[in-house]
């Protein structure tokens, strides 16, 4: 066979593959997407589709055009890469200004969202409030969970669930439950709602069930319609407790890692995404409000006042973070319109990791960053010999 013949055969084979892809449509795309899931995400079966719109990401912009010094961004990336990160994506004013990837990943790589997942329930609740399917943040769950209408647990509010302050026992282990809904509705009340913050799967799971009852839709369907598609994100998948069963709203959404920067933009703009109002203004402000039981946290959000041992203070006090036990972090800086996404393994960060280091390096590299005023010195530093 001559060279021309070989080339013609190859071109014909390629054409047939393209025709097959077009003919198969979504099936081919779904196979292609799932083939790129990181190894730690393949165990979550069965799954339910959260249909996305697969729109292009935010436009790219050179850092210096957004008043950011590349040297500082590179230093932040070096720190992130040295501590097992998979991706570092920075956006400012709605533009992606910096990206670095490790461990063979890219913007499009499907990964385990880990404890980013509960945030979606909080945002979906905000959309349901905007559409008046849920009345107000302090509406009791008994309005939707009829099984608890004559039960003390019915007094738990939507806000309590978003702040991990339901008062329910932290005993539920979703991974080992064959009937997640029954286990959830069987959870005991061990303290008054709103009295203490305890991170546990039951709270976002109960919020997702409430959203299903309020909207009369499957949680995955409402999440897609109300939020995910409108953000332009690609298809994602919720883990189920069984075929056609209850979705895990507490963890383990499988999604394209780069799509979380879209959530960052939504959070920075109080529910507005690229000019479209997805959530009524004020809901994100409510989510950022400090909990009465734990002022270092809001609704599925950690505030700048929260500091781990040996962690440096955040460079500006308006920082808030989406984070949890795993390695994913999404830092938001409203005063600078910065969203900083850093993904990592579900096992979490190493002991030397400083949660403020990456965002601080990036914040301080902004040419329009103004450091907060220094706190006034105490009397003991002004008066020689004074003992506090």
C-alpha positions in Angstrom: 0.0 0.0 0.0 1.5 3.4 -1.0 1.7 6.4 1.2 -1.4 8.0 -0.3 -3.4 4.9 0.3 -2.3 4.7 4.0 -3.1 8.4 4.5 -6.6 8.0 2.9 -7.3 5.0 5.2 -6.3 7.0 8.3 -8.5 10.0 7.2 -11.4 7.7 6.6 -11.0 6.1 10.0 -10.9 9.5 11.6 -14.0 10.6 9.7 -15.9 7.5 10.9 -14.9 8.2 14.5 -16.2 11.7 14.3 -19.5 10.5 12.7 -19.8 8.0 15.6 -19.2 10.7 18.2 -21.9 12.9 16.6 -24.3 10.0 16.3 -23.8 8.9 19.9 -23.9 12.5 21.2 -24.2 12.7 25.0 -23.2 9.0 25.6 -19.8 9.6 24.0 -19.3 12.9 26.0 -20.3 11.2 29.2 -17.8 8.4 28.6 -15.1 10.9 27.8 -15.8 12.9 30.9 -15.8 9.9 33.3 -12.6 8.5 31.7 -10.8 11.5 33.2 -12.0 11.1 36.8 -9.1 11.0 39.3 -8.5 7.7 41.0 -9.8 8.7 44.4 -13.2 9.5 42.8 -14.0 6.2 41.1 -15.5 4.5 44.1 -18.6 6.6 44.4 -21.3 4.5 42.7 -24.1 4.6 41.8 -24.4 8.3 40.7 -27.0 10.7 39.5 -26.3 13.3 36.8 -26.4 17.0 37.6 -26.7 18.2 34.1 -24.5 21.2 33.2 -24.3 23.6 30.2 -20.6 23.1 29.5 -20.1 26.8 28.7 -16.6 28.2 28.2 -14.8 29.4 31.4 -14.2 33.0 32.2 -12.0 34.9 29.7 -8.3 34.7 30.4 -6.4 37.9 31.2 -2.7 38.6 31.9 -2.1 39.2 35.6 -0.5 42.6 35.2 -3.6 43.9 33.4 -5.5 43.1 36.6 -2.9 44.7 38.8 -1.3 41.5 40.0 2.4 40.8 40.1 3.3 37.5 38.5 6.2 36.8 40.8 3.9 36.7 43.8 1.5 34.4 41.9 4.4 32.1 41.0 5.5 32.0 44.7 2.0 31.0 45.7 2.0 28.3 43.1 5.4 27.0 44.3 4.0 26.7 47.8 0.8 25.0 46.6 2.7 22.6 44.4 5.1 21.7 47.2 2.2 20.7 49.4 0.5 18.2 47.0 -1.9 20.5 45.2 -3.6 19.5 42.0 -4.6 23.0 40.7 -4.3 26.6 41.5 -6.7 28.9 39.6 -7.0 32.7 40.4 -9.7 34.9 39.0 -10.1 38.7 39.5 -13.0 40.9 38.4 -14.4 37.9 36.5 -11.2 37.1 34.6 -9.0 34.0 35.0 -5.6 35.6 35.6 -3.5 32.6 36.6 -3.5 28.8 36.4 -1.1 26.0 37.4 -1.8 22.3 37.4 0.0 19.3 38.9 -0.4 15.5 39.0 -1.5 15.3 35.4 -4.7 17.3 35.9 -6.2 20.2 34.0 -9.1 22.6 34.3 -11.3 19.9 32.9 -10.2 17.0 35.2 -13.1 15.5 37.1 -12.4 15.3 40.8 -14.1 14.6 44.1 -15.4 18.0 45.3 -15.1 16.7 48.9 -16.5 19.2 51.4 -17.2 21.8 48.8 -20.4 19.7 48.2 -22.5 21.1 51.1 -22.0 24.6 49.8 -24.3 23.7 46.9 -27.1 22.8 49.2 -26.8 26.2 50.9 -26.8 28.0 47.5 -29.7 25.9 46.2 -31.7 26.8 49.4 -31.0 30.5 48.5 -32.5 30.0 45.0 -35.5 28.3 46.5 -36.0 31.3 48.9 -35.6 33.6 45.9 -38.4 31.6 44.2 -40.5 31.6 47.4 -40.5 27.8 47.6 -38.8 28.3 51.1 -40.2 31.1 53.1 -37.3 32.5 55.0 -34.0 31.4 56.6 -35.5 30.7 60.0 -38.4 28.6 58.7 -38.7 25.4 60.7 -38.0 22.1 58.9 -41.4 20.8 60.1 -43.0 22.9 57.3 -41.4 20.4 54.8 -40.5 17.3 56.8 -43.9 16.0 57.7 -42.5 13.1 59.7 -41.3 15.7 62.3 -44.4 17.9 62.4 -45.1 16.8 66.0 -41.5 16.3 67.0 -38.9 18.6 68.7 -36.7 18.1 65.7 -39.2 19.9 63.6 -38.1 23.2 65.2 -34.7 23.0 63.6 -34.4 25.8 61.0 -33.0 26.1 57.5 -30.3 28.5 59.0 -29.4 25.9 61.7 -28.8 23.3 59.0 -26.5 25.6 57.0 -24.5 26.5 60.1 -24.1 22.9 61.3 -26.2 23.7 64.4 -29.1 21.3 64.1 -28.5 19.7 67.5 -28.8 16.3 65.8 -26.4 13.5 66.9 -23.2 13.3 64.8 -23.4 9.5 64.7 -24.7 9.1 61.1 -22.2 7.5 58.7 -23.6 8.0 55.2 -21.0 5.8 53.6 -22.3 2.7 55.4 -26.0 3.5 55.1 -28.0 1.5 52.5 -31.0 3.8 53.2 -29.7 7.2 53.8 -33.1 8.9 54.1 -34.4 6.5 56.8 -31.2 6.8 58.7 -31.4 10.6 58.5 -35.0 10.8 59.7 -34.1 8.5 62.6 -31.3 10.7 63.9 -31.7 11.7 67.6 -31.7 15.3 68.9 -28.9 15.6 71.4 -29.0 19.4 72.1 -31.1 22.5 71.4 -30.8 23.7 67.8 -28.5 26.7 67.4 -26.6 26.1 70.6 -23.5 24.5 69.2 -21.7 24.1 65.9 -20.8 20.5 65.0 -19.8 19.6 61.5 -21.7 16.4 60.5 -23.2 14.9 57.4 -26.8 15.0 58.7 -27.2 18.8 58.3 -26.6 19.2 54.6 -28.3 15.9 53.9 -31.4 17.1 55.7 -31.2 20.4 53.9 -31.2 18.6 50.5 -34.2 16.5 51.6 -36.0 19.8 52.6 -35.2 21.2 49.1 -36.6 18.2 47.4 -39.8 18.5 49.4 -40.0 22.3 48.9 -39.4 22.1 45.1 -41.0 18.7 44.4 -38.0 17.7 42.4 -35.1 15.4 42.8 -32.2 17.2 44.4 -30.0 16.6 41.4 -32.6 18.0 39.1 -33.2 21.1 41.1 -29.5 21.7 41.6 -28.9 21.5 37.8 -31.8 23.7 36.9 -31.4 26.3 39.7 -27.6 26.6 39.8 -25.2 24.3 37.9 -26.5 24.9 34.4 -26.9 28.6 35.0 -23.2 28.8 36.0 -22.3 27.2 32.7 -20.5 24.3 34.5 -20.0 21.0 32.8 -21.9 17.8 33.8 -21.4 16.7 37.4 -22.5 13.6 39.4 -23.9 13.2 42.9 -23.2 9.9 44.7 -26.4 8.0 45.7 -27.0 5.5 48.5 -28.4 3.1 45.9 -30.0 3.0 42.4 -32.6 5.8 42.3 -31.9 6.5 46.0 -30.9 9.5 48.2 -28.2 11.8 47.1 -25.1 12.6 49.2 -25.3 16.3 49.7 -22.6 16.1 52.4 -19.7 15.1 50.1 -18.3 13.5 47.0 -19.8 15.4 44.1 -17.8 14.5 41.0 -17.2 17.7 39.0 -14.7 19.4 36.8 -12.2 21.0 39.2 -12.0 24.2 37.3 -15.7 24.8 37.5 -15.4 25.7 41.2 -13.9 29.1 40.2 -17.4 29.8 38.8 -18.8 29.4 42.3 -16.1 31.7 43.6 -17.3 34.4 41.2 -20.9 33.9 42.3 -19.9 34.2 46.0 -17.9 37.4 45.4 -20.9 39.0 43.6 -23.6 38.2 46.1 -25.4 35.7 43.9 -24.9 37.5 40.6 -23.0 35.6 37.9 -21.7 37.5 34.8 -24.7 39.9 34.9 -27.4 37.3 35.8 -29.0 37.2 39.2 -29.0 33.6 40.2 -29.8 34.2 43.9 -31.6 37.2 45.5 -29.1 39.8 46.7 -28.3 39.4 50.4 -28.3 35.6 50.5 -24.5 35.3 50.3 -24.2 38.1 52.9 -26.4 36.0 55.1 -24.2 32.9 54.5 -21.1 35.0 55.5 -22.7 36.2 58.7 -21.0 34.8 61.8 -22.8 32.1 63.6 -23.9 32.9 67.2 -22.6 29.6 68.4 -19.3 29.9 66.6 -18.4 33.3 65.2 -15.5 31.9 63.2 -17.9 30.3 60.8 -20.9 31.2 58.6 -23.1 28.9 56.6 -20.8 26.2 55.1 -18.1 29.0 55.1 -15.1 29.7 57.3 -14.3 33.3 58.2 -11.0 35.1 58.4 -11.1 35.1 62.2 -10.7 31.3 62.2 -7.1 30.3 62.6 -5.4 27.0 63.1 -2.2 26.6 65.2 0.8 28.2 63.5 -1.4 29.8 60.8 -0.5 33.4 59.9 -3.4 35.9 60.0 -5.2 36.6 56.7 -3.8 39.7 55.0 -7.3 41.3 54.9 -10.2 40.7 57.3 -12.9 40.2 54.7 -11.5 36.8 53.5 -13.9 33.9 53.7 -13.2 30.3 52.7 -15.0 27.2 51.5 -13.1 24.3 53.0 -13.4 21.2 55.1 -11.4 18.1 56.0 -10.1 17.4 52.5 -7.5 19.2 50.5 -9.8 21.6 48.5 -9.8 25.3 49.3 -11.7 28.2 47.7 -10.7 31.6 49.2 -12.8 34.7 48.4 -11.6 38.3 48.9 -14.5 40.7 48.2 -12.5 43.8 48.8 -10.1 42.9 45.9 -12.7 40.8 43.9 -10.3 37.8 44.1 -11.3 34.2 43.9 -8.5 31.7 44.6 -9.1 28.0 44.0 -6.6 25.4 45.2 -7.5 21.7 44.9 -5.9 18.8 46.7 -6.4 15.1 47.7 -9.4 14.1 49.9 -6.9 12.9 52.5 -6.2 16.5 53.3 -3.2 18.8 53.7 0.1 17.9 55.4 1.0 19.1 58.9 3.2 21.9 57.5 0.5 23.5 55.4 -0.6 27.0 56.3 -4.1 27.8 55.1 -3.4 31.5 54.8 -0.1 31.3 52.9 -1.4 30.9 49.4 -4.1 33.6 49.6 -1.8 36.0 51.5 0.9 35.8 48.8 -1.7 36.6 46.2 -3.4 39.3 48.1 -0.1 41.1 48.8 0.9 40.9 45.2 -2.1 43.1 44.2 -0.8 46.6 43.4 -4.0 48.1 44.8 -3.9 46.1 48.1 -4.0 48.3 51.2 -2.8 46.6 54.4 -5.3 46.9 57.3 -4.2 49.5 59.9 -2.0 48.2 62.7 -3.8 47.6 66.0 -2.9 50.2 68.6 -0.2 49.1 71.0 -1.3 48.3 74.5 -0.6 50.4 77.5 2.2 48.1 78.7 4.2 49.0 75.5 3.8 52.7 76.0 4.5 53.0 79.8 7.9 51.7 80.9 7.5 49.2 83.7 3.8 48.9 83.4 2.4 45.5 84.2 -0.9 44.5 82.5 
